[in-house]
Amino acid sequence: MATPLVEMKDISIAFGGVKAVDNVSIDLYPGEVVGLLGHNGAGKSTLIKVLSGAYKMDSGEIWIDGKKVEINSPRDSRDHNIETIYQTLALADNLDAASNLFLGREMVTPFGFVDDGGQEAETRKIMSRLNPNFKKLKEPVSALSGGQRQSVAIARAVYFKAKILIMDEPTAALGVHETKMVADLIQELKKQGLGIFLISHDTREMMDLCDRVAVMKNGQLIGAERVEDVTEDDILSMIIMGKNPKDKAA
């Protein structure tokens, strides 16, 4: 077996005495998509925020590429090639795709000016790899569709050498065509060996996009199962009843 890109071992975190995540272990391999499902308050977003450096765990360990690491801030997370794409996308609406891709990490000329031409050329290169149909390089991202905006956010993560991508509800509020565009992007990222944690409420989408689905309820991991080993009804039972299909015989 390959070494996991990420191993989160026995992670716990409490807020005001309530355990939001209770002794959860989960891993992620190169070229794999692991879906995180559960009701609001199940703990999935909190778990992922520990990995992204937004929250500090109370106990547990995080291993990246077989080495134990400390993640105490979003900067630590990025230093370990983890990028998070939140639902809000954190794009500057008034800037074009290239300016957004390099926002805060601008390319500069020897004279200290922003290298607009260089940034545009690099943006064309990465977009041709990820989404060859993307042509609106010079328009402000406010003029782009939801799927195109996702393309820009994903391109930014990939350009800056992300190996582990956290995607929070990437297809929320997107139409059928747009959702397919994001699904195609995810397949392309898998081919390139990235590992993806995907948070969604859409069980059908998870069955289509993920290799494994991990279901949380009340801060605990109910199970992490390969998609081909479970049905959509099994997943719903895990979400609603907190029962793992493997325990049917018990």
N, C-alpha and C positions, 0 to 999 in steps of 0.2 A: 504493500500500500504506500502511496505517496504520503509525505508529511503534510498534515493539515496546514492550511494557511493560517487558520485561527483555531485555537482551543480556548473556550471559556469554561473554567472548572469551578464548580461549587460557588457560583456567584450569589451573593446576598446583599441586599440594600434595603434599608427601612427608612420611612419618613414618619416622624412623630410616633414611633413605636409600632407602626404598621409595616409589615414586610411586603414591599412592592415586588421584590424578587427574592425567592426563597430557595437557596441552594440549587441553582440551575446550572447545568453543564450542557454545552452545545459546541459543535465544531463545524468547520467549513473547509472544503477542499478546492484546489485549483480547478477552474472550469465548471464549478458547481453553483447552482442557485438553490439556496435554502429559504423557503418561505416561512415567515413568522405570522401565525394567526392567533386570534383570541379576541374576546370582547374588549371594549374600552375598559381600562383598568386591570387587564389581565397580567400586565407586566412586560409585554413585548417591547414597547417603546422605551421603557426604563432600562431593560437589559441592553438594548442597542445603544442607548445614550451612555452607558458605562463604557462600551467599546469605542464610541466616538469621542469620549473624553468630556462629555457634558456633565456627567455625574461621576462621583467617586464611590466605588463599591465599599461596603463595610468589611466584607471578607470574600475570599476566593482568589483565583489566579487567572491571568491571561497569558497565553503562549502564542507567539507569532513565528511561523516557520520553525517550530521546534525549540524556540528559546523563550524563557519566561521574561516578560516585559512589564514595565510600570506605565500605566496610562492615567495621568492625573489632569490632563487638559486636552482641548482639541488639537493644540500644536503637537503634543506627544502622539496623538492618534495619526495625524498627517505624517509625522516623522517615520511612522511604521507603515506608510503607504496605504493608509485607510482614508477613504474619502466618503463623506456623507452627502447624499442629495435629498434634502428635505422637500416636503410637498410644496413649500413656498418658493423653492428653487434659489432664493437669494441672488437674483439677477438684477442688474441696474437697467431699468426699463428704457432709459434715454440713450443708452449706449448700444453700439452694434455688437454682433457676435464676437468679433475678434477682441474688442475692448473688454467684453465680459469674460472671455476665455482667460485673458491675462490680467484681470482686475486684481490689483494688489501685488502682482508679480510681473509687472510690465517689462517688456524688452526695451532696452535703451540703446541709442547710438553712441559712438565714442565721444560725442559732444554732450551727452547727458539728456538728449531729447527722447521722447517716446518714439520707438521705431514702428510707426504705423504700418509701413510696407512689409516689414519682417513679420509682424504679428498677423497680418492678413494672409501672407503666404503660408505661415505655419497653421493657421486656422483652416485654410483650403486643404492642406495636406491631411490633417486629422479628420476633417469632415468627409473627405473622399474615402477614407478608410471606414468610417462609422456609418455615414448616411450620405451616399453619393448623390441623392436627390436634393440635398440641401444647397440652395443657390443664393439665399437672401443674406449675403455676407455684409452688405452695407446698410441694411435697414436697422433701425432701433429694435431691440428685442420685443418692445411693446407691440410691434406690428406683426410679430410671429404668432403662429398657432401654438396650442399647448404642446403638441408633439415636437414641434421645432424647438421650442424653448427647452424641453427635456433634452433634446439633442445637444444643445449648447452646454447645458449643465453637465451632461455625461462626458462630452468632449473635453471639458475643462478638467474633470477628474482623471480621465485617461491620459491626457497630455502630460499631466504632472505626476505620471508614473504610479497611479493607484493600482494596487494588486487586489485590494479588498474594497468592495463598493457596498455601501448601505443605501438602499433606496426605499424611501418612505412613501407609500401610496403613489407610485409613479404614474398610474393611469387614472387616478381620481379625476372626475369631471372631464375626461377626454371622450371623444366620439369613437366609433368603431374603427375608422381609418387611422386616427391618431393613436389609438391603443395598439393597433397592429404595427405602427411605426416604432413604438417603444418596445414591443415584443421582439421585433427584428433586431433592434439595437442590443437588447439583452442577449439574444442568440449570438450576435457578433462578438460581444464581450466575452461570452463563454468560450468561443473558439480561440480567443486570444489568451485564455488561461486565467482570466480574472475570476475571483470568487465573489458571489453576490448574496447578501442578506436582503430579502425582499419582504417588506411589511405591507400587508393588504388585508382588506376585509372580504375580498371577492374569492370565494373558494374555487369557482370554476376557473378563474384566471390563474390561481395558484396551481391547479392541476395541469394547466397548459404550459406554464412557464417554469415550474420548479422541478428539481430532481428529488428533493425531500421537502416535507412540510413538518414544521415544529409547532405544536399547539400549546399555548399557555392558558392557565386559568388560575385566578387568585394567587398570582405570583409564582406558581409552580409549573414545571414542564410536564405536561400530560404525556407527551411522546414526540419523537422525531422519526417519521416513517418515510420510506421511499414511496414516491407517488404511485408507482405501479403496484404496490402492495396494499393500497387502501382505496376505498371508494369515496365519492363526495359525501355520502351519508355517514361513513366512518368519521370523516373529518368534522362534520357537523355535530356528531355525537361527542367527539372529543371537546369541541368548543362549548357545547351547551351542557352536556352531562359531566364532562371531566372524565370520560372513560376512554381508555385506549382499546382499539379493536383487538389487540393482542391478548387482552385480558378476558376476552369473551368466554373462553373455556373455564376461567377461574370461578 
